[in-house]
Amino acid sequence: MFREILIQSWIALKRNKLRSLLTMLGIVWGIVAVALLIAYGNSFRSLLVASFDAFGKGAIIAWPAQTSEQAGGQRAGKQVRFEKEDAEQVQQEATLVRTVCMETVRWLPIAYGERVANTAIRGVCPEYGEMRNEVADVGRWISPEDLLERRRVAFLGRRIREKLFSGRPAVGETVRIAGIRFTVIGTMDVKIQMSSYFTSDDESVWIPYSAAGDIWNTRYASVLLFEPVAPQFEKLAMQQIRAAIAKRQRFSPTDERAILMFGREQFRPIIDGITIGLQVLLTFIGALTLGIGGVGVMNIMLVSVDERIREIGLRRALGARRRHIQAQFLSEALVLTLVGGIIGIGVAYLLSAAIGTMPLFGAFDKEQAGKGDIHLYISASTLAVSAGVLIVVGVISGLVPALRASRLNPVEALRYE
């Protein structure tokens, strides 16, 4: 029975080829809009999340501030400063902290030959590279031996490398930081990121914390960088960090103003809210476009019902039930939408391949082109959502005409002129 209904639906649509084709064009355009907008939203979300993750998947930054509560006989307003002993205290007592690293920063000139750039020179520990996703394009990151042996080595951000060396190889060359010679051991790959502190990673130079002591006083760290054992323990790790340092420096462990912290998980819901909201909006816009095509299908099917009233009456007289009439017109609407949808998916694939990428971060930085651009890719999930929206539109478009046809009085339908 179902196969026969589909055959009859196809025959009915073939009787008005031009009208059926024009009706399908609305569906084709609608499904193309749905597929491309969903693909754009998915790519935008993945790119934004990746750029946010580039800061460090679990890294938390702690800034020293001033106490706001009186504790242990100490007055409020005491300046908190991070020292080596604080990092050691954290390693001993903060069980939910995997890694802790002191970072000291100064803005100093770095020179190579006649070229000079003033930028952030950052003294760090070897674990910093993994925590902050500092990936070497050429060479390597700072090693534990560099720190222990107080080696004067430097890792360059991408833009600093370009300013000093242009297109020349930098690894193995000697640069001068505040007049002191450092050997370049590595340069950073293109890093797309939405968040940073002090300055962009592309504009930074990293040296071992011990070597930074040859240039300036490193007794007090600028910030403390740490990583919890798992992302879900971020808040508890923050509390342990604050409690460990408060114990040594004698201030209240509940004084959140004494140490300011920036955690990735704190801002992840904001990123998710923005990207998911954009995806829903784009899908809604595409669905509206497809809905307009569905209105066209509904109008054509209503016209078809008016043209075939006598046929409907004859079918009812020969024993067809209401559900058979409903299935007949509903299947015709579904055939129209599904054929148009299949064509639309094919067109969407062709358009996505022709467009390829759309500029986002690459519009601001040519070196980020490709990595920092939106790629229109029609994924399996995109097809699933598009197909779901298409079926809903097809059912709604065919339901009203099908109900109208099934409710016709057989006697009056046979007498209709």
Residue pairs with C-beta under 8 A, 6 or more apart in sequence:
2 327
5 324
5 327
5 328
5 331
6 331
6 335
8 328
9 328
9 331
9 332
9 335
10 335
12 304
12 308
12 332
13 20
13 332
13 335
13 336
14 20
16 304
19 300
20 300
20 336
23 296
23 297
23 300
23 336
23 340
24 336
24 339
24 340
24 343
25 293
25 340
26 292
26 293
26 294
26 296
26 297
26 340
27 290
27 293
27 294
27 296
27 297
27 336
27 337
27 340
27 341
27 344
27 390
27 393
28 293
28 340
28 341
28 343
28 344
28 347
29 289
29 293
29 344
30 286
30 289
30 290
30 291
30 292
30 293
30 294
30 344
30 393
31 290
31 340
31 341
31 344
31 345
31 348
31 386
31 390
32 344
32 347
32 348
32 351
33 285
33 286
33 289
33 290
34 283
34 286
34 287
34 289
34 290
34 385
34 386
34 389
34 390
35 286
35 344
35 345
35 348
35 352
35 378
35 382
35 383
35 386
36 286
36 348
36 351
36 352
36 376
37 282
37 283
37 285
37 286
38 279
38 282
38 283
38 286
38 382
38 385
38 386
39 348
39 352
39 376
39 377
39 378
39 379
39 382
40 282
40 358
40 374
40 376
41 275
41 278
41 279
41 282
41 283
42 279
42 377
42 379
42 381
42 382
43 374
43 375
43 376
43 377
44 275
44 278
44 360
44 374
45 275
45 276
45 278
45 279
47 192
47 360
47 361
47 372
47 373
47 374
48 194
48 271
48 274
48 275
49 271
49 275
50 192
51 192
51 193
51 194
51 361
51 372
52 193
52 194
52 195
52 264
52 267
52 268
52 271
53 133
53 264
54 133
54 191
54 192
54 193
54 194
55 132
55 133
55 193
55 194
55 195
55 196
55 264
56 131
56 132
56 133
56 227
56 264
57 133
57 231
57 264
58 98
58 131
58 227
58 228
58 230
58 231
58 234
58 264
59 131
59 132
59 225
59 226
59 227
59 264
60 225
60 226
60 227
60 228
60 234
60 237
60 238
60 261
60 262
60 263
60 264
61 197
61 223
61 224
61 225
61 261
61 262
62 82
62 223
62 224
62 225
62 226
62 241
62 259
62 260
62 261
62 262
63 223
63 259
63 260
63 261
63 262
64 79
64 80
64 81
64 82
64 220
64 223
64 224
64 259
65 80
65 257
65 258
65 259
65 260
66 76
66 77
66 78
66 79
66 80
66 257
66 258
67 74
67 76
67 77
67 78
67 80
67 251
67 252
67 255
67 257
67 258
68 76
68 77
68 255
68 257
68 258
69 76
69 251
69 252
69 254
69 255
69 258
70 76
70 252
71 246
71 250
71 251
71 252
71 255
72 250
72 251
73 250
74 250
74 251
78 251
80 245
80 249
80 251
80 258
80 259
81 220
82 102
82 220
82 221
82 223
82 224
82 245
83 219
83 220
83 221
84 102
84 219
85 248
86 224
86 244
86 245
86 248
86 249
87 100
87 101
87 102
87 221
87 224
89 244
89 245
89 247
89 248
90 97
90 100
90 224
90 226
90 240
90 241
90 244
90 245
91 97
91 100
92 244
93 240
93 243
93 244
93 247
94 100
94 226
94 237
94 240
94 241
94 243
94 244
95 240
96 228
96 229
96 233
96 236
96 237
96 240
97 226
97 227
97 228
97 229
97 237
97 240
97 241
98 226
98 227
98 228
98 229
99 127
99 130
99 131
99 226
99 227
100 224
100 225
100 226
100 227
100 241
101 124
101 125
101 127
101 128
101 131
101 224
101 225
101 226
102 124
102 125
102 209
102 221
102 223
102 224
102 225
103 122
103 123
103 124
103 128
103 209
103 221
103 222
103 223
103 224
103 225
104 122
104 123
104 209
104 212
104 216
104 218
104 220
104 221
104 222
105 120
105 121
105 122
105 123
105 198
105 222
105 223
106 120
106 121
106 212
106 215
106 216
107 118
107 119
107 120
107 121
108 118
108 119
108 121
108 177
108 178
108 215
109 116
109 117
109 118
109 177
109 178
110 116
110 117
110 118
110 119
110 121
110 154
110 160
110 164
110 175
110 176
110 177
110 205
111 117
111 164
111 175
111 176
112 164
112 165
112 173
112 174
112 175
112 176
115 163
115 164
117 160
117 163
117 164
119 157
119 160
119 199
119 203
119 204
119 205
120 198
120 199
120 203
120 204
120 205
121 177
121 178
121 204
121 205
121 207
121 212
121 215
122 198
122 204
122 205
122 206
122 207
123 206
123 207
123 208
123 209
123 210
123 211
123 212
123 213
123 218
124 142
124 206
124 207
124 208
124 209
124 225
125 142
125 147
125 208
125 209
126 141
126 142
126 143
126 144
126 146
126 147
126 208
128 134
128 142
128 206
128 225
129 141
129 142
129 155
129 206
131 225
131 227
132 201
132 225
133 191
134 141
134 155
134 188
134 191
134 201
134 206
135 188
135 189
135 191
136 155
136 186
136 187
136 188
136 189
137 158
137 186
137 187
137 188
137 189
137 190
138 169
138 170
138 171
138 186
138 187
139 155
139 171
139 184
139 185
139 186
139 187
140 185
140 186
141 155
141 185
141 186
142 153
142 155
142 185
142 206
142 207
142 208
145 151
146 153
146 185
146 208
146 211
147 208
147 209
147 210
148 210
150 208
150 210
150 211
150 213
150 214
151 183
151 208
151 211
152 180
152 181
152 182
152 183
152 207
152 211
152 214
153 182
153 183
153 184
153 185
153 207
153 208
153 211
154 175
154 177
154 182
154 183
154 184
154 185
154 205
154 206
154 207
155 184
155 185
155 186
155 187
155 188
155 205
155 206
155 207
156 164
156 170
156 175
156 184
156 186
156 187
156 188
156 205
157 187
157 188
157 200
157 201
157 202
157 203
157 204
157 205
158 187
158 188
158 189
158 190
158 191
158 202
158 367
159 200
159 202
159 203
160 202
160 203
160 204
160 205
161 170
161 187
161 188
164 170
164 175
165 173
170 184
170 187
171 184
171 185
171 186
171 187
172 183
172 184
173 183
173 184
174 181
174 182
174 183
174 184
175 181
175 182
175 184
176 182
177 205
177 207
177 215
178 215
180 214
180 215
182 207
182 211
188 201
188 202
190 367
190 368
190 371
190 372
191 201
191 202
192 361
192 368
192 371
192 372
193 200
193 201
195 267
197 223
197 262
198 204
198 222
209 218
212 218
224 241
226 237
226 241
228 234
228 236
228 237
229 237
231 264
231 265
234 263
234 264
234 265
234 266
235 263
235 265
238 261
238 263
239 253
241 259
241 261
242 253
242 255
242 256
242 258
242 259
242 261
243 253
245 259
246 252
246 253
246 255
246 258
247 253
251 258
252 258
283 385
283 389
286 389
287 389
287 393
290 389
290 390
290 393
291 393
293 337
293 340
293 393
294 337
294 393
294 394
294 396
294 397
295 397
297 333
297 336
297 337
297 393
297 394
297 397
297 398
298 333
298 396
298 397
298 398
298 400
298 401
300 336
301 329
301 332
301 333
301 397
301 398
301 400
301 401
301 402
302 400
302 401
302 404
304 329
304 332
304 401
305 312
305 329
305 401
305 404
305 405
308 405
309 408
309 413
309 416
310 413
310 414
310 416
312 325
312 405
312 408
312 410
312 413
313 408
313 410
313 411
313 412
313 413
313 414
313 415
313 416
314 413
314 414
315 324
315 325
315 328
316 325
316 408
316 410
316 413
317 410
317 414
322 406
322 407
323 406
325 402
325 405
325 406
326 402
326 403
326 405
326 406
327 402
328 402
328 405
329 398
329 401
329 402
329 405
329 406
330 395
330 398
330 399
330 402
331 398
332 398
333 394
333 395
333 397
333 398
333 399
333 401
333 402
334 391
334 394
334 395
334 398
336 394
337 390
337 391
337 393
337 394
337 397
337 398
338 390
338 394
341 386
341 387
341 390
341 394
345 378
345 383
345 386
348 378
348 386
349 378
351 376
352 376
352 377
352 378
355 376
356 375
356 376
357 369
357 370
357 373
357 374
357 375
357 376
358 373
358 374
358 376
359 369
359 373
359 374
360 372
360 373
360 374
361 368
361 371
361 372
361 373
362 368
362 369
362 370
362 371
362 372
362 373
365 372
